[in-house]
């Protein structure tokens, strides 16, 4: 008998833009009966970050799965409730990501990022534009846009795009790639200065995935799907419902439990699973970073 994840994967290419529950139930009945009926892959694709309709369709499909298994059908927004495993939730996220539309990016365009940081002292909302060719940066300071030469450093938006596009799109290969990184990447320090040796690899991989998720609009659909599936393969990763980020937004928490070092959370939008931000909870202390908006624009000062 197929489990929930296998059923979702089987239905991956067969969820139309407008899904009726009766049709989903019929398809589930065919699958469970061993039917070989197949339909051609649909050309319909979703844009990551704007895929609420598609996420709803996948949620309806998941409702059909639960009904076919004899359970009670929850509301679509409770798709990632505590009753579901991290693997099932992140597989749903991967299915949405896999159907998103790849963004074509030119070197003369800019990557826009609006974020907040809550690190013990409240910092102002930060808006930053980085030209994709790595030559210029821009920031908005007290309402004034300031454009200048890009700071010299190990990375910039264009180089990050190259890194992302070279990442493996298979979850196991992606995990191996991140474990072998010479320079660790993480949005926030998870268990510094020293992580327990037994979880060091998990922390390294978890951190690298979050680092790149911050650049969501740059990530090809198949790579984004692989990131969600890779997260599900990391030991001690679970999901929690109704987790708030540093700006009070409620989402799905993908949490890595590091024991005495606390918990690291990635918060995902409950509608389309895009990355909202990260927080570290240790005893009574919480630090966080939130991505309020991001995207590709044609010039500094523009927003997506």
C-alpha positions, -999 to +999 in steps of 0.1 A: +000+000+000+013+034-009+021+058+019+011+095+019+044+108+004+043+082-025+007+092-033+017+129-034+046+122-057+024+101-080+000+129-083+027+155-087+022+159-125-015+155-124-028+183-102-046+208-125-050+245-119-086+240-108-090+208-088-123+192-079-122+169-049-143+143-066-117+141-094-089+137-069-108+110-051-112+091-084-075+095-092-066+082-057-090+052-062-072+044-095-038+046-078-048+024-049-064-001-073-031-003-093-045+014-123-020+022-151-040+051-164-016+081-170-021+116-182+004+137-200+024+162-179+005+195-177+022+226-190+007+247-163+034+259-139+034+282-109+056+310-098+073+304-065+061+331-040+029+337-059+017+301-061-012+303-036-036+288-061-013+259-068-006+254-032-043+252-026-046+226-054-019+205-037-036+209-004-069+196-019-049+167-032-036+160+002-071+162+016-081+135-009-052+114+003-064+116+039-100+109+029-089+079+009-071+066+039-102+069+061-092+100+080-108+133+086-101+160+059-086+191+075-086+226+060-060+232+034-042+257+056-035+229+082-017+208+056+015+210+077+000+203+111+018+185+138+000+152+129+021+151+096+057+142+095+085+165+084+090+143+054+053+147+043+053+185+049+085+191+031+075+168+002+044+190-002+067+220-003+089+203-029+059+196-051+049+233-051+085+244-057+089+219-086+059+235-104+071+270-100+083+290-130+121+296-133+130+333-133+152+345-162+178+369-149+200+393-169+234+407-158+221+442-160+193+435-135+193+438-097+185+415-068+163+433-042+162+422-006+142+437+022+149+422+056+148+428+093+172+416+120+163+411+156+196+404+173+191+418+208+189+454+197+162+464+172+177+474+139+158+493+111+143+475+082+171+471+056+165+475+018+194+465-004+198+462-042+228+443-057+235+444-094+237+410-109+271+416-126+286+425-092+296+461-100+271+481-080+251+481-047+224+504-035+207+509-001+179+531+011+188+551+041+161+572+058+142+573+026+172+583+004+185+558-022+223+556-022+240+539-052+277+531-052+303+506-062+299+471-049+319+462-019+347+437-024+339+404-009+336+366-014+302+368-028+276+390-045+242+383-061+256+373-095+281+349-080+255+336-057+233+329-087+261+310-103+266+290-071+228+282-069+226+272-106+255+248-101+239+230-071+228+194-076+191+190-080+190+156-063+185+157-025+212+132-016+238+148-039+228+182-025+235+170+011+269+157+001+277+190-016+269+210+015+287+187+038+319+191+017+317+230+016+351+245+026+334+277+038+303+272+058+272+293+049+244+301+074+220+330+078+225+330+116+250+312+138+232+281+150+253+267+178+285+288+179+313+289+190+312+251+189+286+226+178+285+192+194+305+169+170+276+145+166+254+172+150+281+192+132+272+178+098+235+184+103+241+220+113+264+226+084+239+213+058+209+229+075+227+263+076+237+261+039+202+254+028+189+284+047+216+306+033+205+299-003+168+300+005+172+336+014+178+342-023+145+324-032+138+341-066+171+330-079+166+293-072+156+270-101+124+250-094+141+216-093+169+229-070+143+244-046+124+211-045+157+193-038+164+217-009+130+209+008+136+171+003+172+175+016+159+192+048+136+162+054+167+139+053+186+157+080+185+140+114+166+157+142+146+179+118+109+182+126+081+206+117+060+227+140+028+245+132+020+282+139+056+293+145+061+331+144+091+349+129+108+380+143+081+402+127+051+383+140+042+364+108+029+329+114+042+300+093+054+265+093+085+259+114+112+236+100+132+231+132+166+215+139+170+205+175+206+210+186+200+199+222+216+222+248+225+246+220+188+253+214+166+251+183+171+266+149+139+274+129+133+282+092+098+297+089+079+289+057+048+306+044+019+283+051+003+291+017+032+284-008+061+274+015+084+302+005+111+312+030+101+339+055+131+339+077+151+322+105+152+323+142+174+307+169+158+299+203+181+291+232+166+291+267+148+324+270+168+341+243+156+344+207+174+360+177+160+362+142+162+375+107+132+379+084+130+384+046+101+408+041+104+409+003+128+399-025+130+397-062+146+407-095+141+443-107+155+464-135+170+492-115+178+502-079+149+518-061+124+494-078+106+467-058+091+435-071 
